[in-house]
Amino acid sequence: MKSLVVYYSRSGNTKFVAEEIVAELGADIEEIVDLKSRGGKLGWLSASRDGSGNRPTSIAETKRNPKDYDLILVGTPVWAWSPSSAARTYFAKNDLSGKNVALFFTLDNNPRGVVEKTKKLIPNSNLIGDIVLIKPQIDKEKTKKEIYDWCIGLRSKV
């Protein structure tokens, strides 16, 4: 099974999870680069505003083509109960129709509907799993165990 982990990370939480998934699955990895500055308090505020407004953003061109993979795993932080603008833009630029897709989310509190909102962005894909990880770097060993278990389940579905 050829897998691709695609992720956007503002603070490093989603990157941590993406790298753990890559280690478990032996997958290729692609970072989504937001061309809008999201650092500091102003970046956090614009991220929240853009998330709640379902706004896309400009992202750097990606190098890997998801059509070349059996499984695409997409990770995003949750902004105002929505996927990040960078992930939203990635979905708009890449047709995942007919592809096996799994989603992973990182956040500090209640995900309140983010999975359902994100599913709507990939309506013709075969969603085989999702995982929501709250404050994943607080207890890294616990998070690694959750990721390991999740990856075992994904392998059985592809």
N, CA, C and O of each residue as an XYZ file, in Angstrom:
632
protein
N       0.851     -1.180      0.000
C       0.000      0.000      0.000
C       0.890      1.234      0.000
O       1.701      1.420      0.908
N       0.745      2.060     -0.995
C       1.511      3.301     -1.095
C       0.684      4.419     -0.470
O      -0.427      4.707     -0.915
N       1.244      5.049      0.578
C       0.502      6.053      1.341
C       1.203      7.402      1.314
O       2.428      7.490      1.232
N       0.392      8.448      1.386
C       0.884      9.820      1.427
C       0.235     10.537      2.605
O      -0.989     10.566      2.731
N       1.067     11.114      3.460
C       0.581     11.948      4.560
C       0.785     13.399      4.147
O       1.908     13.836      3.896
N      -0.309     14.132      4.081
C      -0.301     15.545      3.727
C      -0.794     16.299      4.956
O      -1.802     15.926      5.555
N      -0.079     17.365      5.332
C      -0.494     18.066      6.550
C      -0.165     19.553      6.482
O       0.742     19.983      5.769
N      -0.932     20.318      7.245
C      -0.615     21.710      7.523
C      -0.496     21.830      9.036
O      -1.300     21.266      9.778
N       0.518     22.572      9.489
C       0.715     22.748     10.924
C       1.133     24.184     11.207
O       2.152     24.646     10.692
N       0.367     24.885     12.011
C       0.717     26.253     12.399
C       1.642     26.255     13.602
O       2.607     27.018     13.648
N       1.348     25.399     14.583
C       2.076     25.440     15.856
C       3.008     24.249     16.079
O       3.784     24.247     17.034
N       2.942     23.242     15.215
C       3.781     22.063     15.364
C       3.039     20.822     15.820
O       3.582     19.722     15.718
N       1.828     20.954     16.315
C       1.067     19.787     16.773
C       0.734     18.830     15.627
O       0.928     17.620     15.746
N       0.237     19.371     14.532
C      -0.144     18.513     13.412
C       1.093     17.904     12.757
O       1.044     16.770     12.281
N       2.187     18.635     12.729
C       3.439     18.101     12.199
C       3.901     16.903     13.031
O       4.318     15.883     12.482
N       3.824     17.033     14.353
C       4.189     15.929     15.245
C       3.371     14.679     14.909
O       3.926     13.589     14.779
N       2.067     14.836     14.769
C       1.186     13.707     14.465
C       1.506     13.144     13.077
O       1.586     11.928     12.902
N       1.686     14.020     12.103
C       2.002     13.567     10.742
C       3.269     12.714     10.730
O       3.307     11.666     10.086
N       4.289     13.154     11.428
C       5.551     12.401     11.462
C       5.392     11.052     12.150
O       6.046     10.083     11.764
N       4.542     10.974     13.153
C       4.277      9.692     13.812
C       3.535      8.742     12.870
O       3.826      7.546     12.841
N       2.590      9.264     12.110
C       1.850      8.435     11.150
C       2.799      7.926     10.068
O       2.739      6.758      9.686
N       3.666      8.797      9.580
C       4.656      8.395      8.576
C       5.515      7.248      9.106
O       5.793      6.286      8.390
N       5.932      7.360     10.370
C       6.764      6.312     10.975
C       6.001      4.987     11.063
O       6.587      3.925     10.852
N       4.723      5.037     11.366
C       3.911      3.820     11.493
C       3.627      3.174     10.143
O       3.671      1.950     10.020
N       3.336      3.986      9.130
C       2.895      3.450      7.843
C       4.014      3.362      6.799
O       3.829      2.743      5.751
N       5.153      3.964      7.070
C       6.198      4.025      6.056
C       5.753      4.852      4.862
O       6.100      4.546      3.721
N       4.989      5.893      5.125
C       4.385      6.715      4.081
C       5.321      7.829      3.627
O       6.287      8.170      4.309
N       5.009      8.387      2.456
C       5.638      9.625      2.011
C       4.946     10.772      2.736
O       3.842     10.615      3.257
N       5.605     11.928      2.763
C       5.049     13.066      3.493
C       5.115     14.321      2.646
O       6.059     14.516      1.879
N       4.113     15.169      2.787
C       4.029     16.444      2.067
C       3.457     17.485      3.024
O       2.354     17.326      3.548
N       4.213     18.536      3.242
C       3.725     19.638      4.079
C       2.996     20.638      3.197
O       3.482     21.004      2.127
N       1.833     21.076      3.646
C       1.113     22.157      2.979
C       1.675     23.455      3.559
O       1.661     23.660      4.773
N       2.163     24.317      2.689
C       2.755     25.582      3.132
C       1.788     26.711      2.825
O       1.494     26.994      1.664
N       1.296     27.356      3.881
C       0.409     28.512      3.757
C       1.279     29.725      3.454
O       2.227     30.006      4.186
N       0.968     30.433      2.396
C       1.758     31.602      2.012
C       1.393     32.843      2.827
O       2.058     33.875      2.728
N       0.340     32.740      3.626
C      -0.042     33.825      4.528
C       0.621     33.584      5.877
O       0.600     32.467      6.394
N       1.206     34.629      6.443
C       1.862     34.497      7.741
C       0.821     34.211      8.823
O      -0.156     34.946      8.967
N       1.043     33.137      9.580
C       0.105     32.749     10.641
C       0.779     32.749     12.008
O       0.217     32.223     12.969
N       1.972     33.327     12.114
C       2.698     33.323     13.379
C       2.182     34.351     14.377
O       1.567     35.349     14.003
N       2.443     34.089     15.641
C       2.103     35.025     16.715
C       0.618     35.186     16.949
O      -0.202     34.446     16.405
N       0.283     36.185     17.784
C      -1.125     36.416     18.143
C      -1.954     36.877     16.951
O      -3.104     36.464     16.795
N      -1.373     37.735     16.107
C      -2.119     38.190     14.927
C      -2.377     37.039     13.963
O      -3.445     36.953     13.357
N      -1.398     36.162     13.827
C      -1.584     34.984     12.981
C      -2.662     34.068     13.525
O      -3.458     33.509     12.772
N      -2.680     33.920     14.842
C      -3.709     33.095     15.481
C      -5.091     33.709     15.247
O      -6.050     32.994     14.954
N      -5.190     35.031     15.376
C      -6.475     35.701     15.150
C      -6.939     35.555     13.699
O      -8.115     35.296     13.444
N      -6.013     35.723     12.750
C      -6.416     35.585     11.347
C      -6.789     34.137     11.042
O      -7.687     33.887     10.238
N      -6.108     33.182     11.675
C      -6.448     31.772     11.487
C      -7.866     31.498     11.979
O      -8.641     30.822     11.304
N      -8.202     32.023     13.155
C      -9.556     31.825     13.702
C     -10.603     32.465     12.802
O     -11.644     31.868     12.526
N     -10.325     33.681     12.348
C     -11.275     34.386     11.468
C     -11.450     33.620     10.160
O     -12.574     33.413      9.705
N     -10.337     33.199      9.556
C     -10.424     32.488      8.287
C     -11.089     31.118      8.457
O     -11.839     30.679      7.585
N     -10.819     30.453      9.567
C     -11.459     29.167      9.832
C     -12.958     29.299      9.987
O     -13.719     28.546      9.379
N     -13.386     30.255     10.801
C     -14.823     30.425     11.025
C     -15.537     30.908      9.773
O     -16.730     30.657      9.604
N     -14.814     31.605      8.886
C     -15.407     32.086      7.644
C     -15.243     31.128      6.476
O     -15.625     31.439      5.348
N     -14.668     29.950      6.754
C     -14.449     28.948      5.707
C     -13.683     29.518      4.518
O     -13.959     29.189      3.364
N     -12.722     30.374      4.823
C     -11.961     31.042      3.766
C     -10.768     30.190      3.319
O     -10.075     29.600      4.148
N     -10.538     30.132      2.014
C      -9.324     29.482      1.525
C      -8.130     30.424      1.711
O      -8.295     31.551      2.177
N      -6.948     29.970      1.353
C      -5.744     30.784      1.413
C      -4.876     30.424      0.216
O      -5.226     29.534     -0.559
N      -3.781     31.089      0.066
C      -2.819     30.719     -0.976
C      -1.810     29.760     -0.364
O      -1.269     30.013      0.713
N      -1.563     28.655     -1.062
C      -0.581     27.688     -0.584
C       0.491     27.497     -1.665
O       0.250     27.717     -2.852
N       1.669     27.085     -1.219
C       2.743     26.762     -2.158
C       2.348     25.519     -2.948
O       1.584     24.681     -2.468
N       2.875     25.411     -4.157
C       2.612     24.222     -4.969
C       3.145     22.990     -4.245
O       4.247     23.006     -3.697
N       2.353     21.930     -4.252
C       2.794     20.682     -3.644
C       3.591     19.880     -4.670
O       3.433     20.066     -5.877
N       4.440     18.994     -4.182
C       5.334     18.234     -5.058
C       4.794     16.849     -5.406
O       5.114     16.299     -6.460
N       3.983     16.296     -4.527
C       3.502     14.922     -4.720
C       2.061     14.936     -5.236
O       1.235     15.744     -4.811
N       1.787     14.020     -6.159
C       0.463     13.911     -6.752
C      -0.327     12.829     -6.009
O       0.075     11.666     -6.009
N      -1.441     13.198     -5.379
C      -2.211     12.188     -4.635
C      -2.738     11.051     -5.510
O      -3.053      9.980     -4.993
N      -2.840     11.257     -6.796
C      -3.313     10.195     -7.702
C      -2.337      9.006     -7.745
O      -2.708      7.909     -8.161
N      -1.092      9.234     -7.313
C      -0.076      8.183     -7.332
C      -0.114      7.294     -6.082
O       0.745      6.427     -5.923
N      -1.086      7.495     -5.204
C      -1.112      6.802     -3.912
C      -2.409      6.033     -3.716
O      -3.459      6.399     -4.245
N      -2.308      4.947     -2.934
C      -3.476      4.136     -2.575
C      -4.256      4.748     -1.422
O      -5.472      4.584     -1.328
N      -3.547      5.457     -0.542
C      -4.155      6.055      0.645
C      -3.563      7.439      0.855
O      -2.344      7.610      0.864
N      -4.434      8.421      1.023
C      -4.004      9.784      1.324
C      -4.538     10.131      2.707
O      -5.740     10.063      2.960
N      -3.622     10.503      3.597
C      -3.995     10.914      4.952
C      -3.756     12.409      5.037
O      -2.646     12.879      4.785
N      -4.795     13.164      5.393
C      -4.679     14.615      5.432
C      -4.893     15.090      6.864
O      -5.884     14.753      7.511
N      -3.921     15.892      7.346
C      -3.978     16.393      8.714
C      -4.061     17.901      8.756
O      -3.436     18.602      7.961
N      -4.843     18.383      9.700
C      -5.047     19.816      9.846
C      -5.338     20.179     11.295
O      -5.962     19.407     12.022
N      -4.884     21.354     11.711
C      -5.368     21.859     12.987
C      -6.828     22.293     12.805
O      -7.288     22.511     11.684
N      -7.526     22.410     13.898
C      -8.909     22.858     13.865
C      -8.936     24.335     14.229
O      -8.449     24.741     15.284
N      -9.513     25.126     13.339
C      -9.646     26.566     13.549
C     -11.125     26.907     13.636
O     -11.857     26.768     12.656
N     -11.560     27.346     14.792
C     -12.960     27.740     14.983
C     -13.905     26.635     14.501
O     -14.861     26.894     13.770
N     -13.620     25.404     14.921
C     -14.418     24.219     14.614
C     -14.466     23.894     13.122
O     -15.421     23.282     12.643
N     -13.433     24.308     12.396
C     -13.334     24.069     10.956
C     -11.912     23.639     10.618
O     -10.985     23.897     11.385
N     -11.736     22.978      9.460
C     -10.367     22.664      9.039
C      -9.631     23.960      8.701
O     -10.261     24.965      8.373
N      -8.323     23.937      8.780
C      -7.531     25.123      8.460
C      -7.770     25.564      7.010
O      -8.167     24.773      6.154
N      -7.518     26.833      6.772
C      -7.649     27.368      5.413
C      -6.703     26.666      4.454
O      -7.052     26.443      3.294
N      -5.509     26.314      4.922
C      -4.535     25.634      4.061
C      -5.054     24.255      3.629
O      -4.919     23.879      2.465
N      -5.641     23.509      4.556
C      -6.211     22.203      4.206
C      -7.394     22.379      3.254
O      -7.538     21.631      2.286
N      -8.225     23.359      3.532
C      -9.370     23.651      2.658
C      -8.882     23.926      1.223
O      -9.470     23.434      0.259
N      -7.821     24.701      1.094
C      -7.274     25.020     -0.219
C      -6.669     23.777     -0.875
O      -6.821     23.577     -2.081
N      -5.989     22.948     -0.095
C      -5.427     21.703     -0.635
C      -6.538     20.842     -1.239
O      -6.388     20.319     -2.343
N      -7.641     20.696     -0.523
C      -8.755     19.894     -1.033
C      -9.306     20.492     -2.328
O      -9.661     19.753     -3.247
N      -9.379     21.806     -2.408
C      -9.898     22.467     -3.610
C      -8.966     22.261     -4.807
O      -9.428     22.177     -5.945
N      -7.672     22.180     -4.557
C      -6.689     22.053     -5.642
C      -6.422     20.601     -6.052
O      -5.852     20.365     -7.117
N      -6.815     19.644     -5.243
C      -6.508     18.239     -5.511
C      -7.777     17.403     -5.505
O      -8.465     17.305     -4.489
N      -8.078     16.808     -6.634
C      -9.259     15.967     -6.746
C      -8.964     14.610     -6.107
O      -8.137     13.846     -6.606
N      -9.637     14.322     -5.013
C      -9.443     13.048     -4.311
C     -10.581     12.066     -4.596
O     -10.770     11.096     -3.862
N     -11.326     12.320     -5.651
C     -12.434     11.438     -6.024
C     -11.945     10.010     -6.208
O     -10.947      9.761     -6.884
N     -12.661      9.083     -5.596
C     -12.353      7.670     -5.715
C     -11.157      7.213     -4.900
O     -10.862      6.018     -4.880
N     -10.459      8.111     -4.231
C      -9.272      7.763     -3.454
C      -9.663      7.378     -2.025
O     -10.636      7.896     -1.478
N      -8.894      6.466     -1.431
C      -9.039      6.159     -0.009
C      -8.398      7.304      0.770
O      -7.227      7.628      0.572
N      -9.177      7.906      1.651
C      -8.713      9.070      2.402
C      -8.969      8.847      3.885
O     -10.003      8.308      4.281
N      -8.006      9.272      4.697
C      -8.179      9.297      6.155
C      -7.818     10.702      6.618
O      -6.924     11.342      6.065
N      -8.518     11.164      7.630
C      -8.325     12.525      8.133
C      -7.831     12.496      9.569
O      -8.272     11.673     10.371
N      -6.903     13.409      9.891
C      -6.506     13.567     11.285
C      -6.517     15.045     11.650
O      -6.141     15.909     10.859
N      -6.961     15.302     12.874
C      -7.166     16.660     13.354
C      -6.460     16.860     14.686
O      -6.412     15.954     15.519
N      -5.912     18.059     14.878
C      -5.326     18.420     16.165
C      -5.997     19.701     16.649
O      -6.345     20.581     15.861
N      -6.167     19.780     17.965
C      -6.831     20.945     18.536
C      -6.618     20.989     20.037
O      -6.062     20.065     20.631
N      -7.073     22.084     20.641
C      -6.923     22.258     22.082
C      -8.180     21.904     22.872
O      -8.098     21.696     24.083
N      -9.330     21.830     22.224
C     -10.565     21.537     22.958
C     -11.579     20.845     22.059
O     -11.188     20.002     21.251
N     -12.828     21.157     22.163
C     -13.948     20.491     21.509
C     -13.907     20.623     19.979
O     -13.844     21.740     19.466
N     -13.941     19.493     19.237
C     -13.900     19.552     17.771
C     -15.209     20.000     17.127
O     -15.206     20.411     15.966
N     -16.291     19.933     17.826
C     -17.621     20.398     17.438
C     -17.889     20.454     15.928
O     -17.974     21.538     15.350
N     -18.019     19.304     15.305
C     -18.464     19.230     13.922
C     -17.392     19.334     12.850
O     -17.717     19.340     11.663
N     -16.121     19.417     13.234
C     -15.073     19.601     12.218
C     -14.967     18.412     11.270
O     -14.680     18.600     10.087
N     -15.190     17.209     11.751
C     -15.084     16.036     10.881
C     -16.143     16.123      9.779
O     -15.831     15.918      8.606
N     -17.369     16.420     10.141
C     -18.449     16.513      9.159
C     -18.189     17.640      8.163
O     -18.432     17.475      6.968
N     -17.701     18.776      8.639
C     -17.390     19.891      7.734
C     -16.305     19.494      6.739
O     -16.374     19.855      5.564
N     -15.319     18.761      7.201
C     -14.216     18.376      6.328
C     -14.654     17.319      5.318
O     -14.228     17.352      4.164
N     -15.490     16.394      5.738
C     -16.007     15.373      4.814
C     -16.693     16.018      3.611
O     -16.612     15.503      2.496
N     -17.359     17.130      3.835
C     -18.054     17.820      2.747
C     -17.084     18.365      1.703
O     -17.481     18.620      0.565
N     -15.826     18.546      2.075
C     -14.821     19.065      1.146
C     -14.261     17.972      0.228
O     -13.596     18.272     -0.764
N     -14.534     16.707      0.562
C     -14.033     15.576     -0.234
C     -15.178     14.591     -0.498
O     -15.088     13.421     -0.127
N     -16.252     15.063     -1.137
C     -17.480     14.268     -1.236
C     -17.370     12.975     -2.033
O     -18.131     12.044     -1.771
N     -16.482     12.880     -2.967
C     -16.408     11.694     -3.824
C     -15.251     10.772     -3.485
O     -14.917      9.873     -4.256
N     -14.643     10.998     -2.331
C     -13.560     10.116     -1.898
C     -14.136      9.005     -1.024
O     -15.294      9.053     -0.609
N     -13.312      8.021     -0.760
C     -13.700      6.918      0.112
C     -13.052      7.169      1.476
O     -11.907      6.780      1.705
N     -13.783      7.816      2.369
C     -13.247      8.136      3.691
C     -13.211      6.863      4.525
O     -14.252      6.291      4.848
N     -11.995      6.420      4.874
C     -11.861      5.151      5.600
C     -11.567      5.347      7.085
O     -11.528      4.375      7.838
N     -11.362      6.586      7.513
C     -11.124      6.794      8.936
C     -10.799      8.237      9.267
O     -10.413      9.025      8.404
N     -10.966      8.559     10.533
C     -10.580      9.872     11.030
C     -10.204      9.742     12.498
O     -10.657      8.836     13.198
N      -9.371     10.662     12.943
C      -8.964     10.694     14.340
C      -8.826     12.153     14.763
O      -8.294     12.981     14.024
N      -9.312     12.449     15.956
C      -9.218     13.777     16.546
C      -8.324     13.665     17.771
O      -8.604     12.894     18.688
N      -7.242     14.444     17.778
C      -6.274     14.385     18.868
C      -6.208     15.743     19.575
O      -5.778     16.742     18.999
N      -6.645     15.751     20.833
C      -6.661     16.979     21.623
C      -5.324     17.120     22.354
O      -4.901     16.231     23.092
N      -4.671     18.266     22.124
C      -3.367     18.571     22.735
C      -2.407     17.382     22.618
O      -1.965     16.840     23.630
N      -2.085     16.980     21.387
C      -1.321     15.752     21.178
C       0.080     15.723     21.768
O       0.623     14.642     21.998
N       0.681     16.882     22.018
C       2.048     16.867     22.528
C       2.128     16.941     24.056
O       3.222     16.910     24.619
N       0.994     17.038     24.720
C       0.985     17.064     26.191
C       1.436     15.712     26.734
O       2.270     15.654     27.638
N       0.892     14.625     26.190
C       1.273     13.273     26.582
C       1.638     12.519     25.304
O       0.808     11.815     24.729
N       2.874     12.672     24.872
C       3.306     12.124     23.582
C       3.190     10.610     23.514
O       2.853     10.068     22.461
N       3.459      9.920     24.607
C       3.366      8.455     24.588
C       1.926      7.998     24.388
O       1.674      7.043     23.654
N       0.993      8.667     25.029
C      -0.428      8.344     24.855
C      -0.844      8.606     23.401
O      -1.545      7.800     22.789
N      -0.403      9.738     22.866
C      -0.731     10.079     21.481
C      -0.138      9.060     20.513
O      -0.808      8.641     19.569
N       1.104      8.661     20.737
C       1.739      7.671     19.863
C       0.962      6.357     19.871
O       0.829      5.712     18.831
N       0.451      5.955     21.032
C      -0.348      4.729     21.147
C      -1.654      4.873     20.366
O      -2.066      3.946     19.668
N      -2.303      6.029     20.481
C      -3.547      6.272     19.738
C      -3.290      6.218     18.229
O      -4.076      5.638     17.479
N      -2.192      6.822     17.795
C      -1.847      6.818     16.378
C      -1.548      5.401     15.901
O      -2.005      4.994     14.833
N      -0.789      4.657     16.684
C      -0.470      3.263     16.342
C      -1.760      2.453     16.153
O      -1.923      1.766     15.145
N      -2.668      2.539     17.122
C      -3.933      1.800     17.039
C      -4.746      2.225     15.818
O      -5.327      1.384     15.133
N      -4.785      3.513     15.551
C      -5.533      4.040     14.409
C      -4.944      3.513     13.107
O      -5.682      3.095     12.215
N      -3.639      3.530     12.996
C      -2.971      3.047     11.780
C      -3.210      1.563     11.546
O      -3.363      1.133     10.403
N      -3.243      0.777     12.616
C      -3.562     -0.654     12.493
C      -4.941     -0.807     11.866
O      -5.126     -1.623     10.964
N      -5.900     -0.032     12.333
C      -7.253     -0.085     11.790
C      -7.309      0.343     10.326
O      -8.046     -0.241      9.532
N      -6.530      1.362      9.973
C      -6.521      1.823      8.580
C      -5.983      0.753      7.643
O      -6.521      0.544      6.556
N      -4.929      0.083      8.064
C      -4.316     -0.964      7.222
C      -5.337     -2.029      6.851
O      -5.302     -2.564      5.743
N      -6.239     -2.340      7.760
C      -7.216     -3.394      7.502
C      -8.318     -2.944      6.544
O      -9.080     -3.775      6.051
N      -8.411     -1.633      6.274
C      -9.470     -1.115      5.416
C      -9.027     -0.842      3.980
O      -9.854     -0.559      3.113
N      -7.723     -0.927      3.734
C      -7.226     -0.618      2.386
C      -6.804     -1.900      1.689
O      -6.356     -1.861      0.544
